[in-house]
Amino acid sequence: MPKVRRCRHPNCHTIVEQPDHYCQLHHEYEAEYLASRERWARSHDKQYTHHYNTVTRNRTNDKRMQYNFYRTKQWSRLRQIVLERDHYLCAYCQVQGKLTPAKTVDHIVPIEFSPNDKANVANLAIICGRCHRFKTDWEQSYYGTGQGNRMQPVGAIRDIQAVAVLMNGVKHDER
C-alpha cells in the first residue's frame, strides 16, 4: 500500500499519494510549494549555520565560553539535579498557580549579568517555552542582556516570584 497524506491546500481533505503534496484539483500549487521548500533549504544550509554560530552565538569570547559551558558534564549534572528537584514543572507558572511540564533549565539571574552564578544550583529553575520567551524579553530590558544591548547597573533579582511578577508586567505592557 502506498504512503498517503492530506492535500496541503487549506480546507482540502483529499488524500494524495506521496511524493505529491496536492490533489488533482490543486495540483497547480505543487511546483510553487516545491520551489519554496528548495529556497528554504538553500537559506538554511551550512553557510547559514556557520554564520549563526560565528557571528551571533559566539560573537565574543565570553559568549563562546558561556555556550561551551552548556556542553559540559558539569552542566548536564546540574540540569538533571534541578529537573529532579523541581519535578519537571515550570517554576514561573507555579507562582501563578498553574502546573506546566517543562524540560528547560534556566538561570534565574542570567550568566551574562552574573557569570559567577552559572554553576550555582540555587540560581537555576525549570522554565516552559512560553515563560522563557517572556523572561528573555524582561531580562533584555531590565539587565540589558542580549546582542546589541548594554548591561544596566541594576541589582540582581534572585526571587522567582518577583521575577515572575516583573516579567508578566512586561508581557502585559509590551504585548
N, C-alpha and C positions, 0 to 999 in steps of 0.2 A: 504494500500500500504506500503511495507516495506521501511525502510530507506536505502538509497544507497549512495555511494561515488565513486570517481575515484580510479582506481588501483594506488598504491603508486610507482610502478616501473616507472623509468624515461621514458618519451615519450609514455607511455601506457595510453590510454584514455578510457579503458574499464570500464564500470560501474559494481560495485560489491555490493552485499547486505551486510549491517552491520550485524554482527561484523567483517566480513572479511576485510582485508586491501589490498589483492592482488587478481587478477583474476585467473582463472584456469590455464592460460598459465604461470603465475609467482607465483603460489601457494607455490613453494619450499622456497620462501623468507619469508613466513608468520611466521614460527617458529623463525627464526633469528631476525625478526623485533620485535616480542613479547618479546623475551629474552632481546633485547637491551632496550626496554621500561621498563622492570622489573628491569634491572640493574640501569637505570637512576632513577627510583622511589626509589630504595633502597639507592642510594647515596644522595638523596635529602630528606631524612626523618628527623625526629625530632632531631636526633643526629647531623646531618649536620647543621641544622638551629641553634641549641644550640651552636655549635662550632663557627659558624659565628658571632652570637650575643655576645658571651662572649669573644672570642679571637680577632676578627677583629673589629667589630663595637664598642664594649665597652672595648677596650684594656686598657684604662686608665680612671681615674676618670674624667679628662677633656673631653675626648671623650664621656663618658656616659652623662655628663651634656649637652654637645653640642647636642647629639642625642635627649635627653629628651626635649630640647628647641623646637625642631621641632614638638613636640606632644602637645604643649600648645595652649591655646586660643589666647594668645598674638601673636604667630606666625601665626595662622590662620587669624587673623585680618590684620596683616601686609602684609601677602601674598595677601589677597583679595584687599587691598588698592593698592598694586603695580600692580596687574593684571589689575585692572580698570584704573589706571593711564597710563599704557603703552599699553592699548588696546589689550592685549594678543598677542603682537608681539615681536619677539626676538630683543633685543636692539643691539646685536652684529652683526646680519645680516643687520639691518637698517643702521649701519655705513658703510657697504659695498654696500648699495643701493638695498638690497633685502628685501622683506616683507615675513617673515616666521612666521606662527602662532606657539605659544608655550604656555605651562602652567606651566613651571618650574620657580620658583623664586630663584635666585642665589645671593649670597653675592659677590659684586664686589671685595672687599678685604676679603679673607677667614676668617672665625671665628677663625681657629687655629692661624692665624697670628695676628688678631686684635679682641680679644674676646669682647671688649667694644663696638664694632660697630655691634653686632649681631642683635640689635633691632632698628638700625638706618635706616629709610626708604631711605635716600639718598645713603646708601650702598647696596641697593637691585635693581636688574634688572631682567627682564624676559630673559630666555635663552632657545634656542631649544636644542634638544639632540645632534646634530652634534657639535654645538659650545660648548656645555657643556663638551664634551669629549676633544676637543682641549684646552679649558680653564683649565680643570683639569690637563692636561699634562703640560701646561705652568706654572700653579701655583706650581706644584711639582718641576719643575726645577728652577723657579725664587724665590719663597718664601721658598721652602723646606718643603711643607706640604705633608701629606700622611704617610702611615705606613713605617717605616724604614728610613725616611728622617730626616735630621736635619735642623731646622729653620735657614734661612740665615739672616745676618744682612743687610737687604736692606730696602729701603723706600717703603711705601705703594703707589700703583698706583690706584687712585680713578676715573680716567677719562676712561669712557667706550671706547672712540675712541682709546686712547693709548693702552688699554688692547687688543682691537680687532686687532690692528696692530701687537703688540708683539706676541699674541697667533697665529696669522696667519703666522708670521715669523717662529715660532717654528714648525708649521704644515708643512710648505714647506721644512724646513731644515731637519726635522727628519723623514718625511714620504716619 
